[in-house]
Amino acid sequence: MSGPPPAEILSLALEHVELVAIAVAIAAAVALPLGVFLTRRERARRWILGFANIAQTIPSLALFGFLLPLPLLGIGKRTAIAALCLYALLPILRNTMVGLAGVDAAVRESAVAMGMTARQVLWQVELPLAVPSILAGVRLATVATIGTATIAAAIGAGGLGEFIFRGIAMVDTPTILAGAVPAAAMALVADEVLEWIERRLSPA
Amino acid sequence: MGAAAILELHGVSCELGGRAVLRDISFQVAEGETVALLGRSGSGKTTLLKTVNGLVKATAGEIVFQGRAARQWDPIALRRRMGYVIQDTGLFPHWDLEKNIGLVPRLENWPPDAVARRVDELLRMVRLPPAEFRRRYPRELSGGQKQRAGIARALAANPPLLLLDEPFAALDPITRFELQRQFVELGRAMAKSALFVTHDVREALMVADRIALLQDGKLELVATPGEFLASRHPEARAFLASLDDRGRKA
């Protein structure tokens, strides 16, 4: 019984981290401002949350397939990142909105009554108080994306999924494990680290 | 008294969701005067308070602050000249007391050492020793201490008018009495004008120079405590009846 060489495991693991990091970063960059915007727009909120909900329900393999024919994407990393982004969007978006909605009405009211501008209320009061919820969303998205990213190998995006697909094709358990175990460990570590950051950055 | 009015309401009405919450309300608050807005729940007293600092828009009538129509004020500048105290305090849970109380001075770009001096002065004024309380967070305070901090925050940039919405209603009776008494002393010492919403006639009689009685969105009566005690108005009598029964069983 012999799996793939450690050097290859390491290089595919790094590739995996890259996929996840880029996808979650883009998703957060979109979902955060969008979440702030949507807490102020009732109608847009329903549409966009509906869209994000639907994106979430598309089986990942099918979503990769749908994105393949798009001109700018094609086979490989870009398509994978686009699909992972779509999945990561919803938890971050939803948690941003939940966090902002959860700010005590009395606190928001006195912020306005004290003469803070809308921007000051957002940056000094609402966002800091929503930080724990927003970070919990980023954590959820990251952990889920680490798992989903293993499927990206199906469209040639690389990552630890390579081992899993190769192992299935060769009916070789050690090869499957060489992909599955590091991916699971990565998810656990990400969960711990992000939870630690969440605690550190939580106000009060 | 017209010239010395800090706040004038002329025919203020307000509709919320098609319902008339305030109907044609006119009165004035003189410089240095505390006016209590007394009424039952749903009488419109909180809404009336919020039309003054623009948290609720009056649908008709005019509000004049320091001789200038509220509409001509920049709403941000207007609010920074009106201290605001509410029952839930609205202290920011992620800031310590120094940051909470120094808020408006900071917004007004006071130099940091002036803000720090002012915070200490205010903490002493509301009897929260600065050395002990400056770095405390709201969750580390009792209800009474929170409310003191809320008052200190409202007074921070020395606003000419205070708006208070049942500030002491959530406190235990002993703490409430203590804070009411100190509020009266503080008010005398600083000659502040205040609009004080309450549903407690005892509190209104204690803190106010004049009592404005609201019923179903209408201003029924404006009277000094002495006049109020003698009033024959049925709603005033109803409030006073709650005083007569000193907890005796029938």
Interface residues (C-beta under 8 A of the other chain):
Chain A: D104 A106 V107 E109 S110 A111 V112 A113 M114 G115 M116 T117 Q120 V125 P128 L129 P203 A204
Chain B: N53 L55 I76 A77 L78 R79 R80 M82 Y84 I86 D88 T89 G90 L91 F92 P93 H94 L103 V104 L107 Y137 R139 R153 L163
